[in-house]
């Protein structure tokens, strides 16, 4: 998307929204879910266009390392989608994904679900071609390039996304929360800080109460779910053994430990879709606990907004969504 015009960016995002609406036809014209899991950044101007099409007009500020603050505003008045939103994130959601998620949360524009925090990359980099500077000193050879941090991004509430990332309204038990990943795990990360907030409207002032209600229902489903129980058991095992510095020299014992660890890592890869080919992803053949629970939350959200359908009764026998309603 590097050389696309604003109109071309808008059209691509509109196509994506239309495709998602078609895929989730039972929820069309009411709810859109934005999946930012494992989205390792991208162009912040694309995030801004996407926010503008979802009726968010101000995404934050970008502060230069030498001083000065530049506002990030949506210059296009068009709104493609004005319905409710659920945004999925995890610890691998970084940079522009955090700009999007942070703006949605600060405007009270939607519900965030996922890991306990996002990656925490709140810095902006530029790549300088060193070859272009050599002629100033009389040289001409390929000198490569250097990446420089030249700014930090701040949310409209004044907080940086650096290190702390963006926290969700509803957190799931996840493998990625146990991983040594995140901006704080890197060498010499820039510190978190904050600047003055920006005056802004709130899309839904009551969304915190809504999120609290949805969280209680989600927590109850997760607690009653055999799949999540197995997941939490595996997470506990991984946490207990991740800092282990010794292994058994008994071949039979070591083989048992290896098979147990392999089962856990295979399950982790399945949940993160690390072992899925593009063909498998399109077929959606593997169960995704987080997506299923997000659909349950979405269903609760829709029910709360519309009210229960006449004559319908909640089915306590099926705590987890298993397909389209």
N, C-alpha and C positions, 0 to 999 in steps of 0.2 A: 504493500500500500504506500510505498515511499513517495511515488510521484502522482498519486491520485488527487483530483480536485475535490473540493468540499462536496460538490454535488455527487461525485462518484462514490465517495465514502458514505454519504447519506443513503444512496441507493443500495449499496452493499448491505448496510445494517438493516434497512427496511426489508430486504430480501431475506435476511437471517431471521428477523422477527416474524415475517410471514410464514417461513418454513416451520418455525417452532410452533406457531399458532395452528398450522395444519397438522403437525405431529401430535399435538395435544388438543384435538378438536373438542373434547368434552369441556375443556376450560377456555375455549376461544372467546376473545373479546372481554375476558375477565382477569386472567392471570397469566403472567409470563415468568418463566424461571430463567435466570441468567447463570450459566455454569462457568465459574472462573477457577475451578479446581485445576491445579497444576499449570496455570497460565503464567509463565515466567516473564511477564512484562510485555513490552510492545510500545507502540507510539502513544504518547499521552494525548495527542490531538485526536486520535481515533476514539479513545475513551471519552473525550469531551463531546464528540459528535454523538456517540451512543447515549450519553447522559442527556444531551439536549433533546434527542428524539423521545426520551422517556420523561420529559418535562422537568429536568434539572438544569437550571440556567447558570449556575456558578459552581465550579468543581473545586476551587481552592486557589492557592497562591504558590508561585515558584520563586524562592528566594535565592539570589545569586550569592556565591561565596564572598564576593567583594562588596556585598551590600545591595540594597534595592530589592523591591518585591514586585513581581509581575502577576496580575490577576488572570485567572483562567476562566473566561466567560464564554457562554454559548451565544454566538452571533446570529443563529438561525432561529426564528420564532416557531418553526414547525414542530408539532408534537405528533409523533407516530403512535405512541402508546401511552395512555393515561390510566391504565388499570393498575391493579396491585402487582407487586413484585416479590419474588423470593430469589435471593442471590446465594449461590453455593460457593464457598471458598475452602481452602486448606492452607497448610504451611508452605505449599509450593506456589501459592498465588502471590505474585510479586509485581512491584512497580505500577504500571498502568492499571493492572487488575485491582490494586489497592486504591488507586485514585477513584476508580469506578465504585468499589465497595464502600469506601469511606464517604463519598458524596451521597450515595443512597442512604447510608445510615444517618448522616448528619442532617439531611433534609427530612428524615423520617419518611422516606419515599418507599421503603420496602423492608422486608425481614431478611436478615443475614443468618445463614446456617453453615456449620462446618467445624473445622478444627478450632482450638482455643484461641488462635491468632493466625494472621497471615504471615508472610515471610519477613516483612519489615524492611523492604528496600525503599527508602524515601529519598534517595539521591538521584541526581540527573548527571549523565555522562555525555561527553562529546569526544569524538575521535579526530585527532589532528594528524594530517599527513605530513610527516617530517621532511619528505623529499622536496615539497614545495618551498621549504625555508632554506634549503641548502644554497640556492643561488645567491643569497645575501652574503654568504661567506666564501663564494667562489668555488663551490663544489657541485657536482651533478652525478649522483648515483642513487639507486634505490635505498632509502634509509628507513623504510617501514613507517609505522605510525605509533601514536601513543594515545591511550585513553585517559582523559582527565575528568575528574568530578568538578562540575562548575555550578551546581545549584542543588537545593533541597526542595522537596515538595511538602506543602502544608495543607491540611484540610481546612474547611471553612470555619471549624471550631478553634482554629489556631494551632492545633496539635500536628506535629510531624508524623508521617507514617514510618519514619526511620526507627528501626529496632523493635518498637512496640507493635507495629503493624496495625491491623484492624481486627477488633474482637467481634464475634458473632452474637446475635441475640439468642441463638440456640446452638449449643455445642454438642457434638457427638463423640463417643469414645473412638479414637482412631490410632492407627499405627504411626501415622506421620507426626503425631504429637510426642512420640517417644524417640523420634529420629534426631540425630545431631544435625539439624538443618535450620536455617534461618540466618538473617543478617548478623545477629549477635554471635553466631558461631564462626564467623569469618574473621580473618586477621585484620586488626586495626579498623573496625567499623566506626563511622562517624557517630557521635552521640545523638540521643533524642533531645529535642528542644521544642519550644512552642513560641508563637508570635501572637499578636492581637487577633481575636476572632473577627469574622465578617458577619454583619447583620444579614439574616436570611429568613425566609418564610419556612414554616414547617408544613409539609404536605399532609401529614396525618398526625396531629398533636397527641392522639390517643394510642399511637402505635406501640408504645412501651407496655401499656396495659394489655394490648392485643398479644404482643410477643410473649408476655408473662403467662397468659392463658395457654397459648400454643405450646410454650415450653413445658408446662405441667402435663399436658396431654402427650407430648412427645416423650417426655421422661418416663411416663407410665407405660407407653408402648415398648420403649427400649428395655425397660426393666422386665417386662413380661415376654420378651422375644428370646427364643432359644438361640437364634443366630447371633444376636448381640451378646448373649451370655457366653457363647463360645469365643466370640471376638474379644470380650473383656478378659476372659481367662488366658487367651493367647497373649494379649497385651501385658498382663501381669507377669507371665512367664518371661516375656522378652525383657521387661523392665528389671526383673530379678537377675537375669543372666547377662545383660548387655555389658556390664562392667567387670564380668568375670575374667580373671587373668590366668586361670589354669584350666586344663582339660584332663580327663581321665586317661590313663595309659592302658586301662583294661579295654581290649578291643570290643568286647560285647557291650560294655557300658557306653563306650564312646559311640558305637554304632546306633544305639538307642537315642542318645542325645542328638546325634546328627539327624536322624529321621524326624525327631520332634522339631528341631529347628527348621528343617526343610519344609515340613508341613506349615509352619508359621509363616515362613518367607514366601511360600507359594500362595498362601491365603492373602498375604499382604500385597503381592504382585497382582493377584486377581482383583482385589478391591480397588487398587490404583490403576488397573488395566495396563500394567506394565508388560504383561505377557500376551496382550491382544494384538493381533494384526489389524490393519485397517478394515479388512473384510469382516472380521469378527465384531469390531466396534460398530460397523454399520448394521450388522444383523442384531446387535444388542442381545447376544445369546447368554451372557453371564449375568448372574444376579448381582445387583449393586445395592447393598444395604442402605447406603446413604441416599441414593437417588430414590429408592422406595420410600424411605422415611420422609424425605423431602416432599414427595407426592402426598403422603399422609398429612403432613403439615399444611400443604397447599389445599387439600380437601377440607381440613378444619377451618382454614382461613376463608375459603369460599362459603362454607356453611355458616360461619359467623356473620359474613357480610350479607348473604342472601336470606339466612334463616333456614332451618331444616325443611326439606321437601315435605309436602303434605302427605301424611300416611306413612312416612319412612321412619324406621327405627334403627338405631345404631346396632351394629353386629359385633358383639364383644368376642365372638369366636375367631375373628380374623383381625388380629391387632396390626397386621402389616399389609399394605397394598401389594397385590400380586399381579395387577394388570390394569387396563383402562377401565374406568367406571362407565 
